[in-house]
Amino acid sequence: MKKIIIIFSLIILGLIGLMFLGKGQQKNTNSSLDSNLSNLLTPSEMMYDFGNISMRDGLVTHIFQVQNLSEQDVNLSKLYTSCMCTEAYLIQSDGNKIGPFGMQGMGFMPKVNEVIKTGDSRDIEVVYDPNAHGPAGVGVINRFILLEDLNGGELQLEVRANVTP
């Protein structure tokens, strides 16, 4: 009977310890800075639909503009896409284009390290390749472009299309 009580006590202590460890790794959501990037950057549009696009016509491109209408500077740290068939470029205030930024975990991905000051804007050029998935890649697609700031805040943009042969 003593062994059962000791084992039960150790299990309870272990669970309590795991709860404290988990609580220590949670993000602090009560920061003084707004961590939701969509509250800081205002995009020209959240979604763009290419409509019907043919694989034989090749790459399609769209430019989203994001503007900082907040009262604080935004430090962009990452720009990435949801699929390898889609690339994004950041067009800096001086007109230089940096990238390509693709899908996370699929090769080298440069850091953005771009500050968008209050009142400034940047263009995000999105390039979708309808041939990337081969003949099986026909039909409706939804691809996402994600911007992240240093605080972990995200802004998600989307492109759609109906891919035909």
Secondary structure per residue as TSV (DSSP state, phi and psi in degrees):
chain	resnum	aa	ss	phi	psi
A	1	M	-	360.0	-36.8
A	2	K	H	-63.6	-37.2
A	3	K	H	-64.2	-40.0
A	4	I	H	-64.8	-42.8
A	5	I	H	-64.5	-42.1
A	6	I	H	-64.9	-45.2
A	7	I	H	-63.4	-44.6
A	8	F	H	-61.2	-42.3
A	9	S	H	-64.1	-41.2
A	10	L	H	-65.3	-37.9
A	11	I	H	-64.6	-45.1
A	12	I	H	-61.8	-45.7
A	13	L	H	-62.4	-39.6
A	14	G	H	-62.4	-43.3
A	15	L	H	-64.4	-41.2
A	16	I	H	-62.4	-42.9
A	17	G	H	-61.4	-41.5
A	18	L	H	-65.5	-36.4
A	19	M	H	-64.0	-41.4
A	20	F	H	-67.4	-39.6
A	21	L	H	-63.6	-44.2
A	22	G	H	-63.9	-38.7
A	23	K	H	-65.8	-34.6
A	24	G	H	-69.7	-21.8
A	25	Q	T	-96.3	-1.2
A	26	Q	S	-72.2	147.8
A	27	K	-	-74.0	145.9
A	28	N	-	-81.3	113.3
A	29	T	-	-93.3	2.8
A	30	N	-	-102.7	37.1
A	31	S	-	-77.2	159.2
A	32	S	S	-74.8	-22.3
A	33	L	S	-89.7	145.6
A	34	D	-	-75.3	118.4
A	35	S	-	-93.8	1.5
A	36	N	-	-94.7	106.1
A	37	L	G	-61.9	-28.6
A	38	S	G	-68.0	-16.6
A	39	N	G	-85.9	-12.3
A	40	L	T	-104.2	-38.1
A	41	L	E	-108.2	135.2
A	42	T	E	-110.1	113.0
A	43	P	E	-80.4	154.4
A	44	S	S	-62.4	-29.9
A	45	E	-	-163.5	151.4
A	46	M	S	-88.3	-27.2
A	47	M	E	-141.9	141.7
A	48	Y	E	-128.3	132.9
A	49	D	E	-107.8	116.0
A	50	F	E	-70.5	-16.1
A	51	G	E	77.3	-147.4
A	52	N	E	-80.8	124.9
A	53	I	E	-127.9	144.2
A	54	S	E	-99.0	139.4
A	55	M	G	-59.7	-35.3
A	56	R	G	-68.9	-19.9
A	57	D	G	-84.6	-11.6
A	58	G	-	80.5	-153.1
A	59	L	-	-59.5	144.9
A	60	V	E	-124.0	149.2
A	61	T	E	-133.3	144.1
A	62	H	E	-143.1	147.1
A	63	I	E	-114.3	123.2
A	64	F	E	-97.7	142.5
A	65	Q	E	-110.8	133.0
A	66	V	E	-116.2	133.3
A	67	Q	E	-122.0	139.5
A	68	N	E	-90.7	99.4
A	69	L	-	-98.5	5.8
A	70	S	S	-82.9	-179.8
A	71	E	S	-100.0	14.3
A	72	Q	S	-135.5	151.9
A	73	D	-	-69.2	149.4
A	74	V	E	-111.3	126.0
A	75	N	E	-102.0	96.8
A	76	L	E	-73.1	131.0
A	77	S	E	-113.2	-30.4
A	78	K	E	-136.5	150.0
A	79	L	E	-143.1	122.9
A	80	Y	E	-151.8	169.3
A	81	T	E	-120.3	167.5
A	82	S	S	-87.1	-8.2
A	83	C	S	-152.2	152.4
A	84	M	T	-69.3	-14.7
A	85	C	T	-77.6	-5.4
A	86	T	E	-125.0	133.9
A	87	E	E	-124.3	153.2
A	88	A	E	-130.2	147.9
A	89	Y	E	-128.8	143.2
A	90	L	E	-101.4	126.3
A	91	I	E	-99.5	113.7
A	92	Q	-	-73.6	169.2
A	93	S	T	-61.1	-27.2
A	94	D	T	-87.3	3.5
A	95	G	S	93.5	-10.0
A	96	N	-	-67.7	142.7
A	97	K	E	-107.0	125.9
A	98	I	E	-113.9	147.0
A	99	G	E	136.0	-165.8
A	100	P	E	-79.1	150.1
A	101	F	E	-110.7	128.0
A	102	G	-	-122.7	-148.3
A	103	M	B	-77.1	134.4
A	104	Q	T	-60.7	142.0
A	105	G	T	83.0	1.1
A	106	M	S	-116.6	70.2
A	107	G	S	96.3	-176.7
A	108	F	-	-66.7	133.4
A	109	M	-	-127.9	115.4
A	110	P	-	-69.0	154.6
A	111	K	-	-78.6	151.4
A	112	V	-	-81.1	-54.0
A	113	N	-	48.8	56.1
A	114	E	E	-122.3	130.3
A	115	V	E	-101.2	125.2
A	116	I	E	-106.9	107.4
A	117	K	-	-72.9	159.0
A	118	T	T	-51.7	128.2
A	119	G	T	88.5	-14.6
A	120	D	-	-85.2	165.2
A	121	S	E	-138.2	162.7
A	122	R	E	-137.5	151.7
A	123	D	E	-99.8	140.6
A	124	I	E	-114.7	111.7
A	125	E	E	-90.7	125.2
A	126	V	E	-112.3	129.5
A	127	V	E	-120.9	122.0
A	128	Y	E	-111.7	133.3
A	129	D	-	-106.0	104.0
A	130	P	T	-68.4	-12.9
A	131	N	T	-91.6	-5.3
A	132	A	T	-61.7	-30.2
A	133	H	T	-99.2	5.9
A	134	G	G	70.5	-166.3
A	135	P	G	-59.4	-24.7
A	136	A	G	-78.0	-4.5
A	137	G	G	-91.0	20.7
A	138	V	-	-84.6	156.0
A	139	G	E	115.3	-170.0
A	140	V	E	-76.3	134.5
A	141	I	E	-126.0	149.9
A	142	N	E	-131.8	122.8
A	143	R	E	-125.9	148.0
A	144	F	E	-119.0	145.1
A	145	I	E	-120.5	124.2
A	146	L	E	-117.9	133.0
A	147	L	E	-111.1	137.9
A	148	E	E	-127.3	144.2
A	149	D	E	-102.0	179.0
A	150	L	T	-64.2	-23.5
A	151	N	T	-86.3	0.9
A	152	G	S	88.1	2.8
A	153	G	-	-69.8	146.9
A	154	E	E	-125.4	150.1
A	155	L	E	-129.8	128.2
A	156	Q	E	-113.6	127.2
A	157	L	E	-111.8	160.0
A	158	E	E	-139.7	142.9
A	159	V	E	-121.8	144.4
A	160	R	E	-128.8	157.5
A	161	A	E	-164.3	162.4
A	162	N	E	-115.0	108.2
A	163	V	E	-86.8	127.6
A	164	T	E	-116.8	159.7
A	165	P	-	-60.8	360.0
